Amino acid sequence: MTAQHTMTADAGVGDRVRAVWRRYARRGDRASAGGRAYTAYLVALFGVFFLVPALVAAADSPALVPVATPADATPLACALAVTVCWGAQLAARFWGPLVLQPFLLHVFMSTDLPPAGYLGTIARRRLLYAGAALLSALCTAAYLTTDLFGRLDTALQVVAAVAGLSALAAVVWLWGQVRTVADNLVLACAAGAVALLVAVTSRPVPQGAGALWLVAAVTAASAAAVGRAAFRAVSTVDLSRLARESARASQAQAYVLTGTLHHALDLYRPEPRGLTSALFRPDGRLRGHVRQGAVRALRTPGRTGAALVLLPTGGAALTLGTAGAYGGLAAPLWTAGCVCLYLGSGWVGETWRGLRDELTLAPLFGEGWGGALTRALTWPVVAVAGGTVLGGAVAVAARWPLYGGRLPDTVFLVAGSVMLVLGARFLREMKLHLPLALLLPVVTPLGDLSGLLIVAWQFDGFVAVVLGVAAMNAVPSAPGAAALAVAVAAYCVWTGLRRTGWAHRGLVSRLRRG
C-alpha cells in the first residue's frame, strides 16, 4: 500500500467518525441553546459575585502560604504534582477520558473502524479540556494562596510549571485507563521518585533562580513521554470493559440528574470477593460481630486499605487539633481529622449498607432490629475507635510536652468528635431517595434557596461533621463540647432511623425484641 492510499484511508476513517458525531449531535435529547445559555449565566454570576471579589481581596491581603523564593515553592510543586498524578490515575480507574454514552460506543463498535480512529479523537479533545480546566484552577489557587505572582519573572515560572503539571495530569488520566494496574503502579512509583529528585536538586540553586523552570521542564518532558505511550495503547484497549464502564457511568449520570448522588456513588463500590467461608465457625455458626466485620472488610481490600490509612491519620490530626498544637491551624486540623475519620468509617466495611437494607426491608427480615444494630455497628465503632486511639497515641507521644494538663480536655474532645463522626456516617448511610419536599421552592429575599437544601441533603454527612466541629469549637469547656457532640450524634441517628421508615412509637419494644 502506498503512502497516498494510507492517507486516503486515514481521511476516510476521520470523515466517518465526524459523520457519526454530527448525527449524534442532532439527537432529540441534546442540550438546547437555552440550557447552554443558562449554564453560561450561572458561570458568569459565579465569576462576578465570587471569583472576582476573591481575586481582588487576595491582591490586598497577606498570602495564606507565604513563599519567599521559587526554590521554596519547588517542594510544594513537586508534592502537588505527585498528588495530582496519583489522583488522575485513581480517577481513570473509575471514570476515564474514553468513557462514552453506551449507544454511541455501541455504534462505533458495530463498524469496521479501528478503536484508535474514534477513541483517539475523543481522548485528544477531552484531555485538552481537562488540561485547560486544571490550568485555570491551579493558577487561580496559586494566586489566591501564595505571593508568587508579585513579580513578573516569578509569575512566569509559576504559569510554566502549572502548565506542565496540567499537561502531565491530563495524559496520566488517559494512561490510568488504557494501561494495566502493574503499569500504573510503575508510573506512580516513578512519579514519586522523579518528584523527590527534583525537590532535592532544586535546593542548591543560588537564591532559587529558575527553580520552577526545572519543574516546568521535567513535567513537560514527562507529559510528552507518557502521552506518547498512552495514545499508542488506545488501540489495544479492552472494548468490552470500556462498554461496562460506559454503561455504569451513564447510570451514575442518571442518578445524579435525579438527585440521588449516593446511589451513583454506590455503583462504584467494589464488589466483595472471597473469604465467604471465613464468616462461619467449623460447627456452622456465625462468628462474633467483630470478626464478621473484619472478614467483610478484608473482602474489599482496596477500600479497607484506604480506611487503614485515613483512620490513624484522622486520629492524629484530630488529637493535634483539639489540643491546639499549631495555634491558628488547630481548627483546620480538627476539621480535617474529623473528615478523615468520616471517610474512613465508611470505607472500613460494607456493614452500613447491609444495615440499611435490614431496616428498610423489615417485612423480609422481621420487626426486631436491635440485634441488627449491634451486629452491623460493632465493627465500624471498634475500627474507628481503634484507628483514632492509634493515631492519637502517636501524636501524643511525638508532642508530649504540649499536652501537660490538657490531656483530659483532649480526651473529652476526641471522644465527642468520634461520636459526632459515627452519627454523621449513620445519617448518610441511611439515606434513601430524594424527599419531594426538597423540590418545593424556598422563597427568600435572596431568591429561591431550594437548591442549597438539595446540596445540603446530598452531602449531609459532611455538613453535619463540619457544623458539629464548628459548634464544638465555640463551646468554652471540653465536657460541654463533648456533650454537644453526643447530642448532635444522637439527633443524626434519630434522623437516620426516621429515614428508614421507623417511627418513634414502639422504639423501646423493638429494641428489646431485637
HELIX and SHEET records of a PDB file:
HELIX    1   1 ALA A    3  ALA A   25  1                                  23    
HELIX    2   2 ALA A   33  PHE A   46  1                                  14    
HELIX    3   3 GLY A   47  LEU A   51  3                                   5    
HELIX    4   4 VAL A   52  ASP A   60  1                                   9    
HELIX    5   5 PRO A   70  ALA A   92  1                                  23    
HELIX    6   6 PRO A  102  MET A  109  1                                   8    
HELIX    7   7 PRO A  115  THR A  145  1                                  31    
HELIX    8   8 LEU A  152  VAL A  178  1                                  27    
HELIX    9   9 VAL A  181  THR A  201  1                                  21    
HELIX   10  10 PRO A  206  GLY A  208  5                                   3    
HELIX   11  11 ALA A  211  ARG A  232  1                                  22    
HELIX   12  12 VAL A  234  THR A  236  5                                   3    
HELIX   13  13 LEU A  239  LEU A  257  1                                  19    
HELIX   14  14 LEU A  261  ASP A  266  1                                   6    
HELIX   15  15 SER A  277  LEU A  279  5                                   3    
HELIX   16  16 HIS A  289  LEU A  298  1                                  10    
HELIX   17  17 PRO A  301  THR A  322  1                                  22    
HELIX   18  18 GLY A  327  LEU A  329  5                                   3    
HELIX   19  19 ALA A  330  TRP A  347  1                                  18    
HELIX   20  20 THR A  351  THR A  360  1                                  10    
HELIX   21  21 ALA A  362  PHE A  365  1                                   4    
HELIX   22  22 GLY A  370  ALA A  398  1                                  29    
HELIX   23  23 TRP A  400  TYR A  403  1                                   4    
HELIX   24  24 GLY A  404  ARG A  406  5                                   3    
HELIX   25  25 LEU A  407  GLU A  429  1                                  23    
HELIX   26  26 LEU A  436  LEU A  439  5                                   4    
HELIX   27  27 SER A  450  GLN A  458  1                                   9    
HELIX   28  28 ASP A  460  ALA A  474  1                                  15    
HELIX   29  29 ALA A  478  ARG A  499  1                                  22    
HELIX   30  30 LEU A  507  ARG A  513  1                                   7    
SHEET    1   A 2 VAL A 443  THR A 444  0                                        
SHEET    2   A 2 GLY A 447  ASP A 448 -1                                        
END                                                                             
